[in-house]
Amino acid sequence: MIEDFRFEPPVIEVDGLTKHFGSVVACEEVDLALRAGEIHGILGENGAGKSTLMRMIFGLVHPDLGVIRVDGEAIRIADPSEAVRLGIGMVHQHYSLVDALTVWENVALGEVGPLDPDRTRARVRRISWRYGLSVDPDATVRDLSAGIRQRVEIIKCLGRRPRTIILDEPTSALTPAESQYLFDVLLTGVRTQGWAVALVSHKLDEILRATDRITVMREGRVVDRLLTAEARVPSLARAMVGRPVPLRTVTAAFERDQDARDLLEADPMDDEGCDRIDETGPRAVPVLQVESASVKGADGRVLLDGLSLAVGAGEIVGVAGVEGNGQTALADLLGGLLRLDDGTVHVNGRTVPTGVAGAMTRAGIAVVPADRHRAGCVLDMTVAENLMIPSMRRMRRWGLLRLDAIRRHALRLIDEYDIKTSGPDASLGDLSGGNQQRTVIARALSASPEVMVAHQPTRGLDVGAIEYVADRIRQAADRGIGVLLLSTDLREILSLADRLVVLHRGSIVGEMSREEFDLPRLGLLMGGTDEEEEAS
């Protein structure tokens, strides 16, 4: 039975919440009401204050000023266990799992009462089946991909049967199909069980498709409130970033669905400066060449199966494919983390040893990894320390690091890449996701590489940061750097790549030049279908 909860008092209401971290304003006099039977979208760029607001509601951060009310009663939420007792659950943007434990052990963490492994395993299986989030309860978390880790976070939250659910960027590592299924389930729970849901996101399509009302935040403040039915893409994008956003950037932030396109077409924006990049074919001499690369994982599973590809100087080659078909293995190979069982890697015609620490970097390959927190940066180190890692040899004298040189290097890159930080000595963990990614890209390009491998470079970023990263990739190619772009976002590849290859089960199964881009054929190739056999 579907009930109408919309006219009941708010389950959670915040009034004038304010939080400062030193001189940085994270939230300033924020008001928000979460009602039963409603999905409330909290939209904003990375660093807008969305996550800090949710962390205050969940008891992870205490506000400097303001009041939180639960069922009309003013409450000081001391910690997450108090929030759980009040019926509040949260799916965190950055995984809060213990790597050394199994899935079921992570789900059981923090629960009161005797530990029953079999019962917890059964609960994990039941929730994963119900919500379409397949996961092995006995898998060790350190061995899981980013997408599976996110599923574990969602299962852990829903297993505690919350009345209010905070979803902080819940789909950042999910496929579009998984995301849509999750939203379908959430909608059912909202309508039938009266959940109050706060959906925190920078994804316009996600907010427009899944929510009932929207609150837009920018620089720690609420700048707009509206019903989702009244929202239009360009005005939301402008509210998020405080300026008009080019059409190509807005569309790059969208999932592929007709409703999103209809909303976009209903209120078109200025398309100035949105032309595609110049069409350039492959160069005669590849700067990067991978030949017949084959490698198996520790469990014997085939990761790469005779993969061959080439990237020319100044060329952007997009690698398309469904996630889990060898993209991570290819990025790890070119980052020096995998040793080939067979095949070779060449940079400017020179063979580069695989699986040897530092060999790929010395050969001129820079990698922007898919998970910046696990592989791209050290959050506990300063911005300056993160920026100097590939240039450490130049920062030493008589075996000692030259602190003045490290600082000058950091100040130059902070200015050149417009990294928003209080200074080079700030902890990288205090920066927004977009500025952390700018730091990773600045570090990669400051080494003057021959090749840049960009693996999911805009995953988890807002529209403004997506625009910035895309521009930096184009600029790198314009400077003669060969770019290998691995992404599950087809629009990202189609908007940037000169040439596209399709990866399926560790092999290249098709290739298209820019003028040959064909979405129906691309879909067949991504599914592993041989188009010619299909036609016959």
VODONU-452490 format. One record per residue (C-alpha): residue number from 1; y negated, z, x. Coordinates in nm, 3 decimals, padded with zeros to 5 digits, always signed. Layout:
<nodes>
NODE  num       c2       c3       c1
NODE  NUM        Y        Z        X
...
</nodes>
This chain:
<nodes>
NODE  num       c2       c3       c1
NODE    1  +00.000  +00.000  +00.000
NODE    2  -00.341  -00.098  +00.134
NODE    3  -00.607  +00.168  +00.083
NODE    4  -00.984  +00.137  +00.114
NODE    5  -01.103  +00.403  +00.359
NODE    6  -01.438  +00.240  +00.430
NODE    7  -01.654  +00.473  +00.222
NODE    8  -01.516  +00.798  +00.362
NODE    9  -01.728  +01.002  +00.608
NODE   10  -01.689  +00.911  +00.976
NODE   11  -01.386  +01.052  +01.152
NODE   12  -01.586  +01.067  +01.474
NODE   13  -01.963  +01.066  +01.501
NODE   14  -02.171  +01.089  +01.817
NODE   15  -02.540  +01.169  +01.811
NODE   16  -02.771  +01.119  +02.108
NODE   17  -02.501  +01.117  +02.377
NODE   18  -02.658  +01.095  +02.722
NODE   19  -02.491  +01.088  +03.063
NODE   20  -02.644  +01.037  +03.407
NODE   21  -02.456  +00.998  +03.735
NODE   22  -02.723  +01.092  +03.985
NODE   23  -03.009  +00.848  +03.928
NODE   24  -02.786  +00.603  +03.741
NODE   25  -02.818  +00.607  +03.362
NODE   26  -02.468  +00.554  +03.221
NODE   27  -02.551  +00.635  +02.856
NODE   28  -02.888  +00.713  +02.702
NODE   29  -02.918  +00.865  +02.351
NODE   30  -02.623  +00.671  +02.209
NODE   31  -02.537  +00.707  +01.840
NODE   32  -02.204  +00.583  +01.705
NODE   33  -01.983  +00.640  +01.399
NODE   34  -01.612  +00.558  +01.381
NODE   35  -01.472  +00.540  +01.028
NODE   36  -01.117  +00.549  +00.900
NODE   37  -00.983  +00.209  +00.803
NODE   38  -01.225  +00.025  +01.030
NODE   39  -01.218  -00.145  +01.370
NODE   40  -01.552  -00.090  +01.540
NODE   41  -01.628  -00.323  +01.830
NODE   42  -01.824  -00.186  +02.127
NODE   43  -01.955  -00.494  +02.306
NODE   44  -02.137  -00.517  +02.636
NODE   45  -02.130  -00.633  +02.996
NODE   46  -01.940  -00.443  +03.262
NODE   47  -02.161  -00.149  +03.352
NODE   48  -02.325  -00.133  +03.008
NODE   49  -02.196  +00.220  +02.947
NODE   50  -01.912  +00.138  +02.706
NODE   51  -01.636  +00.303  +02.906
NODE   52  -01.847  +00.610  +02.986
NODE   53  -01.916  +00.656  +02.615
NODE   54  -01.546  +00.639  +02.533
NODE   55  -01.456  +00.871  +02.821
NODE   56  -01.696  +01.130  +02.676
NODE   57  -01.527  +01.104  +02.336
NODE   58  -01.186  +01.144  +02.503
NODE   59  -01.293  +01.446  +02.709
NODE   60  -01.274  +01.281  +03.051
NODE   61  -01.650  +01.309  +03.104
NODE   62  -01.882  +01.572  +02.960
NODE   63  -02.218  +01.456  +02.819
NODE   64  -02.544  +01.590  +02.957
NODE   65  -02.697  +01.584  +02.609
NODE   66  -02.587  +01.505  +02.257
NODE   67  -02.324  +01.606  +02.004
NODE   68  -01.974  +01.481  +01.919
NODE   69  -01.850  +01.554  +01.566
NODE   70  -01.489  +01.526  +01.453
NODE   71  -01.447  +01.529  +01.073
NODE   72  -01.806  +01.650  +01.047
NODE   73  -01.763  +01.948  +01.281
NODE   74  -01.947  +01.962  +01.614
NODE   75  -01.685  +01.984  +01.889
NODE   76  -01.696  +02.022  +02.265
NODE   77  -01.402  +01.814  +02.384
NODE   78  -01.310  +01.994  +02.704
NODE   79  -01.040  +01.758  +02.828
NODE   80  -00.802  +01.481  +02.716
NODE   81  -00.542  +01.730  +02.591
NODE   82  -00.803  +01.866  +02.351
NODE   83  -00.882  +01.510  +02.241
NODE   84  -00.512  +01.441  +02.176
NODE   85  -00.489  +01.763  +01.972
NODE   86  -00.781  +01.635  +01.763
NODE   87  -00.594  +01.310  +01.696
NODE   88  -00.777  +01.091  +01.947
NODE   89  -00.581  +00.846  +02.161
NODE   90  -00.710  +00.620  +02.435
NODE   91  -00.578  +00.310  +02.610
NODE   92  -00.759  +00.304  +02.942
NODE   93  -00.914  -00.003  +03.103
NODE   94  -00.784  +00.099  +03.447
NODE   95  -00.427  +00.211  +03.438
NODE   96  -00.378  +00.589  +03.441
NODE   97  -00.008  +00.569  +03.521
NODE   98  +00.187  +00.734  +03.804
NODE   99  +00.337  +00.457  +04.018
NODE  100  +00.636  +00.660  +04.141
NODE  101  +00.756  +00.747  +03.788
NODE  102  +00.946  +00.537  +03.537
NODE  103  +00.801  +00.404  +03.214
NODE  104  +00.955  +00.675  +02.997
NODE  105  +00.847  +00.948  +03.241
NODE  106  +00.487  +00.823  +03.223
NODE  107  +00.504  +00.821  +02.843
NODE  108  +00.632  +01.180  +02.846
NODE  109  +00.358  +01.305  +03.081
NODE  110  +00.126  +01.552  +02.912
NODE  111  +00.347  +01.612  +02.612
NODE  112  +00.418  +01.969  +02.499
NODE  113  +00.772  +02.100  +02.458
NODE  114  +01.108  +02.045  +02.626
NODE  115  +01.168  +01.712  +02.796
NODE  116  +01.431  +01.494  +02.625
NODE  117  +01.483  +01.176  +02.834
NODE  118  +01.708  +01.000  +02.582
NODE  119  +01.473  +01.069  +02.294
NODE  120  +01.173  +00.950  +02.495
NODE  121  +01.354  +00.631  +02.598
NODE  122  +01.442  +00.565  +02.234
NODE  123  +01.079  +00.621  +02.133
NODE  124  +00.960  +00.374  +02.397
NODE  125  +01.209  +00.113  +02.273
NODE  126  +01.112  +00.171  +01.910
NODE  127  +00.738  +00.139  +01.973
NODE  128  +00.778  -00.160  +02.205
NODE  129  +00.990  -00.338  +01.943
NODE  130  +00.751  -00.258  +01.659
NODE  131  +00.443  -00.371  +01.849
NODE  132  +00.594  -00.665  +02.034
NODE  133  +00.532  -00.500  +02.373
NODE  134  +00.866  -00.547  +02.547
NODE  135  +00.922  -00.308  +02.837
NODE  136  +01.218  -00.143  +03.010
NODE  137  +01.192  +00.239  +02.973
NODE  138  +01.374  +00.291  +03.304
NODE  139  +01.159  +00.054  +03.512
NODE  140  +00.953  +00.214  +03.788
NODE  141  +00.583  +00.159  +03.726
NODE  142  +00.506  +00.052  +04.084
NODE  143  +00.732  -00.250  +04.031
NODE  144  +00.558  -00.367  +03.713
NODE  145  +00.301  -00.643  +03.682
NODE  146  -00.049  -00.573  +03.552
NODE  147  +00.047  -00.704  +03.209
NODE  148  +00.350  -00.476  +03.174
NODE  149  +00.149  -00.176  +03.295
NODE  150  -00.101  -00.238  +03.019
NODE  151  +00.183  -00.243  +02.766
NODE  152  +00.298  +00.098  +02.891
NODE  153  -00.055  +00.237  +02.840
NODE  154  -00.058  +00.109  +02.482
NODE  155  +00.289  +00.248  +02.408
NODE  156  +00.191  +00.587  +02.553
NODE  157  -00.115  +00.605  +02.328
NODE  158  +00.054  +00.493  +02.007
NODE  159  +00.350  +00.724  +02.068
NODE  160  +00.125  +01.025  +02.006
NODE  161  +00.037  +00.905  +01.655
NODE  162  -00.342  +00.927  +01.684
NODE  163  -00.582  +00.903  +01.390
NODE  164  -00.854  +00.759  +01.613
NODE  165  -00.762  +00.499  +01.875
NODE  166  -00.992  +00.402  +02.160
NODE  167  -00.895  +00.070  +02.317
NODE  168  -01.088  +00.018  +02.640
NODE  169  -01.044  -00.350  +02.732
NODE  170  -00.683  -00.343  +02.603
NODE  171  -00.607  -00.713  +02.648
NODE  172  -00.735  -00.760  +03.003
NODE  173  -00.380  -00.823  +03.125
NODE  174  -00.216  -00.953  +02.807
NODE  175  -00.148  -01.314  +02.717
NODE  176  -00.335  -01.462  +02.417
NODE  177  -00.018  -01.440  +02.207
NODE  178  +00.036  -01.074  +02.303
NODE  179  -00.330  -01.000  +02.230
NODE  180  -00.316  -01.162  +01.888
NODE  181  +00.002  -00.974  +01.797
NODE  182  -00.156  -00.645  +01.906
NODE  183  -00.459  -00.711  +01.686
NODE  184  -00.236  -00.800  +01.392
NODE  185  -00.053  -00.469  +01.429
NODE  186  -00.379  -00.277  +01.469
NODE  187  -00.515  -00.438  +01.155
NODE  188  -00.204  -00.335  +00.962
NODE  189  -00.236  +00.023  +01.088
NODE  190  -00.604  +00.034  +01.005
NODE  191  -00.553  -00.092  +00.651
NODE  192  -00.239  +00.108  +00.567
NODE  193  -00.269  +00.426  +00.774
NODE  194  -00.645  +00.459  +00.794
NODE  195  -00.678  +00.449  +01.171
NODE  196  -01.031  +00.460  +01.306
NODE  197  -01.035  +00.217  +01.599
NODE  198  -01.296  +00.171  +01.871
NODE  199  -01.235  -00.163  +02.043
NODE  200  -01.428  -00.175  +02.371
NODE  201  -01.457  -00.526  +02.507
NODE  202  -01.677  -00.782  +02.676
NODE  203  -01.480  -01.066  +02.511
NODE  204  -01.682  -01.221  +02.232
NODE  205  -01.387  -01.389  +02.062
NODE  206  -01.189  -01.065  +02.062
NODE  207  -01.472  -00.871  +01.900
NODE  208  -01.543  -01.140  +01.641
NODE  209  -01.179  -01.187  +01.547
NODE  210  -01.064  -00.826  +01.530
NODE  211  -01.352  -00.601  +01.420
NODE  212  -01.536  -00.496  +01.105
NODE  213  -01.865  -00.403  +01.269
NODE  214  -02.019  -00.430  +01.615
NODE  215  -02.235  -00.211  +01.837
NODE  216  -02.385  -00.390  +02.139
NODE  217  -02.472  -00.191  +02.452
NODE  218  -02.680  -00.292  +02.752
NODE  219  -02.780  -00.076  +03.050
NODE  220  -02.651  +00.240  +02.882
NODE  221  -02.833  +00.193  +02.552
NODE  222  -02.747  +00.058  +02.209
NODE  223  -02.943  -00.265  +02.161
NODE  224  -02.792  -00.398  +01.838
NODE  225  -02.575  -00.296  +01.543
NODE  226  -02.439  -00.539  +01.285
NODE  227  -02.149  -00.626  +01.059
NODE  228  -01.906  -00.867  +01.221
NODE  229  -01.933  -01.104  +00.926
NODE  230  -02.303  -01.150  +01.009
NODE  231  -02.254  -01.199  +01.385
NODE  232  -02.298  -01.524  +01.575
NODE  233  -02.192  -01.597  +01.930
NODE  234  -02.525  -01.695  +02.093
NODE  235  -02.715  -01.395  +01.958
NODE  236  -02.438  -01.158  +02.068
NODE  237  -02.431  -01.312  +02.416
NODE  238  -02.809  -01.279  +02.444
NODE  239  -02.795  -00.916  +02.329
NODE  240  -02.526  -00.840  +02.589
NODE  241  -02.705  -00.980  +02.893
NODE  242  -03.068  -00.977  +02.782
NODE  243  -03.119  -01.350  +02.828
NODE  244  -02.981  -01.681  +02.698
NODE  245  -02.635  -01.765  +02.835
NODE  246  -02.533  -02.128  +02.906
NODE  247  -02.289  -02.274  +02.655
NODE  248  -02.024  -02.343  +02.920
NODE  249  -02.020  -01.973  +03.006
NODE  250  -01.990  -01.860  +02.645
NODE  251  -01.704  -02.098  +02.579
NODE  252  -01.533  -01.984  +02.900
NODE  253  -01.531  -01.632  +02.756
NODE  254  -01.348  -01.747  +02.442
NODE  255  -00.981  -01.753  +02.359
NODE  256  -00.856  -02.083  +02.219
NODE  257  -00.871  -02.044  +01.843
NODE  258  -01.039  -02.236  +01.564
NODE  259  -01.230  -01.935  +01.425
NODE  260  -01.405  -01.890  +01.760
NODE  261  -01.499  -02.257  +01.776
NODE  262  -01.631  -02.245  +01.420
NODE  263  -01.852  -01.948  +01.504
NODE  264  -01.980  -02.125  +01.813
NODE  265  -02.056  -02.446  +01.625
NODE  266  -02.229  -02.257  +01.344
NODE  267  -02.509  -02.149  +01.577
NODE  268  -02.527  -02.381  +01.879
NODE  269  -02.718  -02.279  +02.190
NODE  270  -02.911  -02.468  +02.447
NODE  271  -02.664  -02.664  +02.660
NODE  272  -02.906  -02.731  +02.942
NODE  273  -02.746  -02.710  +03.282
NODE  274  -02.394  -02.718  +03.141
NODE  275  -02.277  -03.052  +03.276
NODE  276  -01.936  -03.063  +03.438
NODE  277  -01.928  -03.065  +03.813
NODE  278  -01.910  -03.399  +03.991
NODE  279  -01.574  -03.568  +03.972
NODE  280  -01.427  -03.586  +04.318
NODE  281  -01.078  -03.692  +04.407
NODE  282  -00.845  -03.539  +04.666
NODE  283  -00.962  -03.567  +05.027
NODE  284  -00.767  -03.778  +05.275
NODE  285  -00.684  -03.484  +05.503
NODE  286  -00.578  -03.161  +05.327
NODE  287  -00.732  -02.841  +05.458
NODE  288  -00.439  -02.653  +05.300
NODE  289  -00.089  -02.791  +05.264
NODE  290  +00.213  -02.604  +05.129
NODE  291  +00.538  -02.795  +05.172
NODE  292  +00.873  -02.721  +05.003
NODE  293  +00.798  -02.349  +04.980
NODE  294  +01.093  -02.143  +04.860
NODE  295  +01.124  -01.766  +04.846
NODE  296  +01.332  -01.508  +04.661
NODE  297  +01.233  -01.155  +04.569
NODE  298  +01.414  -00.841  +04.681
NODE  299  +01.622  -00.857  +04.362
NODE  300  +01.734  -01.214  +04.437
NODE  301  +01.511  -01.368  +04.172
NODE  302  +01.358  -01.705  +04.265
NODE  303  +00.980  -01.667  +04.305
NODE  304  +00.897  -02.009  +04.450
NODE  305  +01.133  -02.305  +04.429
NODE  306  +01.046  -02.595  +04.659
NODE  307  +00.676  -02.577  +04.577
NODE  308  +00.448  -02.834  +04.741
NODE  309  +00.073  -02.876  +04.698
NODE  310  -00.236  -02.977  +04.895
NODE  311  -00.605  -02.888  +04.876
NODE  312  -00.876  -03.098  +05.037
NODE  313  -01.193  -02.969  +05.200
NODE  314  -01.454  -02.919  +04.929
NODE  315  -01.196  -02.967  +04.653
NODE  316  -01.116  -02.725  +04.370
NODE  317  -00.750  -02.745  +04.272
NODE  318  -00.656  -02.554  +03.959
NODE  319  -00.306  -02.412  +03.917
NODE  320  -00.220  -02.383  +03.548
NODE  321  +00.083  -02.217  +03.399
NODE  322  +00.208  -01.938  +03.178
NODE  323  +00.175  -01.604  +03.357
NODE  324  +00.488  -01.506  +03.548
NODE  325  +00.585  -01.854  +03.673
NODE  326  +00.505  -01.803  +04.040
NODE  327  +00.128  -01.759  +04.050
NODE  328  +00.146  -01.412  +04.203
NODE  329  +00.407  -01.523  +04.457
NODE  330  +00.190  -01.818  +04.562
NODE  331  -00.116  -01.594  +04.603
NODE  332  +00.090  -01.337  +04.795
NODE  333  +00.229  -01.611  +05.021
NODE  334  -00.120  -01.731  +05.109
NODE  335  -00.234  -01.372  +05.154
NODE  336  +00.036  -01.311  +05.414
NODE  337  +00.240  -01.076  +05.195
NODE  338  +00.547  -01.299  +05.152
NODE  339  +00.770  -01.460  +05.413
NODE  340  +00.911  -01.800  +05.318
NODE  341  +01.288  -01.851  +05.308
NODE  342  +01.221  -02.223  +05.348
NODE  343  +00.917  -02.448  +05.377
NODE  344  +00.586  -02.436  +05.562
NODE  345  +00.215  -02.362  +05.521
NODE  346  -00.044  -02.566  +05.714
NODE  347  -00.419  -02.510  +05.749
NODE  348  -00.603  -02.806  +05.900
NODE  349  -00.270  -02.943  +06.014
NODE  350  -00.167  -02.627  +06.200
NODE  351  +00.145  -02.439  +06.090
NODE  352  +00.073  -02.079  +05.989
NODE  353  +00.349  -01.816  +06.013
NODE  354  +00.425  -01.654  +05.678
NODE  355  +00.470  -01.284  +05.612
NODE  356  +00.282  -01.194  +05.930
NODE  357  -00.004  -00.948  +05.886
NODE  358  -00.341  -01.115  +05.945
NODE  359  -00.200  -01.461  +06.020
NODE  360  -00.335  -01.627  +05.707
NODE  361  -00.676  -01.464  +05.750
NODE  362  -00.696  -01.578  +06.113
NODE  363  -00.600  -01.930  +06.004
NODE  364  -00.898  -01.936  +05.769
NODE  365  -00.757  -01.838  +05.428
NODE  366  -00.947  -01.584  +05.216
NODE  367  -00.787  -01.444  +04.901
NODE  368  -00.959  -01.304  +04.591
NODE  369  -00.664  -01.115  +04.434
NODE  370  -00.587  -01.089  +04.063
NODE  371  -00.599  -00.708  +04.061
NODE  372  -00.906  -00.607  +04.256
NODE  373  -00.820  -00.237  +04.232
NODE  374  -00.468  -00.261  +04.372
NODE  375  -00.520  -00.534  +04.629
NODE  376  -00.886  -00.634  +04.648
NODE  377  -01.075  -00.323  +04.747
NODE  378  -01.056  +00.048  +04.827
NODE  379  -01.241  +00.234  +04.554
NODE  380  -01.278  +00.557  +04.755
NODE  381  -01.449  +00.374  +05.042
NODE  382  -01.815  +00.278  +05.046
NODE  383  -01.952  -00.064  +04.964
NODE  384  -02.032  -00.119  +05.333
NODE  385  -01.681  -00.021  +05.443
NODE  386  -01.523  -00.258  +05.192
NODE  387  -01.749  -00.544  +05.298
NODE  388  -01.676  -00.508  +05.670
NODE  389  -01.294  -00.516  +05.650
NODE  390  -01.241  -00.885  +05.746
NODE  391  -01.523  -00.869  +06.002
NODE  392  -01.407  -00.553  +06.176
NODE  393  -01.357  -00.727  +06.512
NODE  394  -01.723  -00.828  +06.518
NODE  395  -01.830  -00.475  +06.422
NODE  396  -01.672  -00.306  +06.726
NODE  397  -01.794  -00.233  +07.076
NODE  398  -01.577  -00.067  +07.338
NODE  399  -01.322  +00.002  +07.064
NODE  400  -01.571  +00.188  +06.843
NODE  401  -01.719  +00.070  +06.514
NODE  402  -02.091  -00.009  +06.531
NODE  403  -02.232  +00.168  +06.225
NODE  404  -02.568  -00.008  +06.255
NODE  405  -02.398  -00.349  +06.250
NODE  406  -02.182  -00.250  +05.952
NODE  407  -02.491  -00.140  +05.760
NODE  408  -02.688  -00.458  +05.841
NODE  409  -02.389  -00.671  +05.740
NODE  410  -02.359  -00.484  +05.409
NODE  411  -02.731  -00.502  +05.330
NODE  412  -02.729  -00.878  +05.388
NODE  413  -02.431  -00.935  +05.156
NODE  414  -02.563  -00.695  +04.890
NODE  415  -02.882  -00.900  +04.881
NODE  416  -02.714  -01.242  +04.906
NODE  417  -02.458  -01.170  +04.633
NODE  418  -02.689  -00.954  +04.419
NODE  419  -02.449  -00.658  +04.415
NODE  420  -02.594  -00.390  +04.187
NODE  421  -02.555  -00.066  +04.382
NODE  422  -02.768  +00.225  +04.495
NODE  423  -02.700  +00.121  +04.855
NODE  424  -02.434  +00.038  +05.114
NODE  425  -02.319  +00.401  +05.128
NODE  426  -02.235  +00.415  +04.756
NODE  427  -01.868  +00.453  +04.667
NODE  428  -01.726  +00.123  +04.545
NODE  429  -01.553  +00.308  +04.261
NODE  430  -01.894  +00.388  +04.111
NODE  431  -01.977  +00.018  +04.065
NODE  432  -01.908  -00.178  +03.747
NODE  433  -01.615  -00.419  +03.740
NODE  434  -01.844  -00.718  +03.777
NODE  435  -02.012  -00.573  +04.085
NODE  436  -01.677  -00.476  +04.236
NODE  437  -01.571  -00.840  +04.195
NODE  438  -01.896  -00.957  +04.356
NODE  439  -01.811  -00.732  +04.651
NODE  440  -01.462  -00.882  +04.681
NODE  441  -01.601  -01.238  +04.666
NODE  442  -01.881  -01.156  +04.913
NODE  443  -01.628  -01.017  +05.159
NODE  444  -01.401  -01.321  +05.122
NODE  445  -01.676  -01.578  +05.172
NODE  446  -01.856  -01.387  +05.449
NODE  447  -01.559  -01.462  +05.676
NODE  448  -01.648  -01.837  +05.658
NODE  449  -01.299  -01.939  +05.545
NODE  450  -01.151  -02.288  +05.539
NODE  451  -00.968  -02.207  +05.214
NODE  452  -01.040  -01.964  +04.930
NODE  453  -00.755  -01.863  +04.700
NODE  454  -00.905  -01.730  +04.376
NODE  455  -00.638  -01.563  +04.162
NODE  456  -00.757  -01.477  +03.809
NODE  457  -01.113  -01.441  +03.947
NODE  458  -01.277  -01.374  +03.608
NODE  459  -01.009  -01.156  +03.448
NODE  460  -01.170  -00.850  +03.293
NODE  461  -01.526  -00.976  +03.346
NODE  462  -01.805  -01.021  +03.092
NODE  463  -01.990  -01.345  +03.019
NODE  464  -02.262  -01.281  +03.277
NODE  465  -02.012  -01.204  +03.552
NODE  466  -01.797  -01.504  +03.454
NODE  467  -02.101  -01.729  +03.498
NODE  468  -02.171  -01.576  +03.839
NODE  469  -01.813  -01.614  +03.967
NODE  470  -01.789  -01.975  +03.846
NODE  471  -02.113  -02.061  +04.025
NODE  472  -01.989  -01.902  +04.348
NODE  473  -01.665  -02.101  +04.333
NODE  474  -01.863  -02.424  +04.289
NODE  475  -02.095  -02.331  +04.575
NODE  476  -01.798  -02.258  +04.801
NODE  477  -01.657  -02.605  +04.731
NODE  478  -02.000  -02.761  +04.790
NODE  479  -01.996  -02.601  +05.138
NODE  480  -01.667  -02.773  +05.217
NODE  481  -01.432  -02.484  +05.145
NODE  482  -01.105  -02.586  +04.981
NODE  483  -01.054  -02.375  +04.667
NODE  484  -00.717  -02.300  +04.509
NODE  485  -00.786  -02.157  +04.162
NODE  486  -00.491  -01.979  +04.000
NODE  487  -00.571  -01.886  +03.642
NODE  488  -00.404  -01.846  +03.304
NODE  489  -00.736  -01.934  +03.138
NODE  490  -00.721  -02.309  +03.079
NODE  491  -01.092  -02.337  +03.005
NODE  492  -01.170  -02.183  +03.341
NODE  493  -00.954  -02.441  +03.516
NODE  494  -01.079  -02.734  +03.308
NODE  495  -01.443  -02.641  +03.369
NODE  496  -01.408  -02.598  +03.746
NODE  497  -01.119  -02.800  +03.886
NODE  498  -01.135  -03.148  +04.039
NODE  499  -00.759  -03.167  +04.012
NODE  500  -00.496  -02.967  +03.829
NODE  501  -00.131  -02.889  +03.901
NODE  502  +00.109  -02.716  +03.663
NODE  503  +00.336  -02.437  +03.783
NODE  504  +00.662  -02.361  +03.601
NODE  505  +00.942  -02.138  +03.729
NODE  506  +00.807  -02.148  +04.082
NODE  507  +00.775  -02.527  +04.106
NODE  508  +00.496  -02.779  +04.057
NODE  509  +00.605  -02.981  +03.752
NODE  510  +00.297  -03.199  +03.699
NODE  511  -00.043  -03.301  +03.832
NODE  512  -00.359  -03.443  +03.674
NODE  513  -00.692  -03.559  +03.811
NODE  514  -01.006  -03.460  +03.621
NODE  515  -01.020  -03.791  +03.436
NODE  516  -00.654  -03.746  +03.334
NODE  517  -00.690  -03.397  +03.181
NODE  518  -00.481  -03.404  +02.863
NODE  519  -00.429  -03.078  +02.672
NODE  520  -00.119  -03.184  +02.471
NODE  521  +00.055  -03.304  +02.789
NODE  522  -00.061  -02.993  +02.972
NODE  523  +00.096  -02.773  +02.704
NODE  524  +00.428  -02.957  +02.739
NODE  525  +00.425  -02.919  +03.116
NODE  526  +00.341  -02.548  +03.098
NODE  527  +00.641  -02.504  +02.870
NODE  528  +00.865  -02.680  +03.122
NODE  529  +00.910  -02.995  +02.914
NODE  530  +00.942  -03.330  +03.091
NODE  531  +00.715  -03.554  +02.886
NODE  532  +00.900  -03.873  +02.973
NODE  533  +01.235  -03.723  +02.870
NODE  534  +01.073  -03.596  +02.552
NODE  535  +00.943  -03.945  +02.473
NODE  536  +01.285  -04.102  +02.528
</nodes>
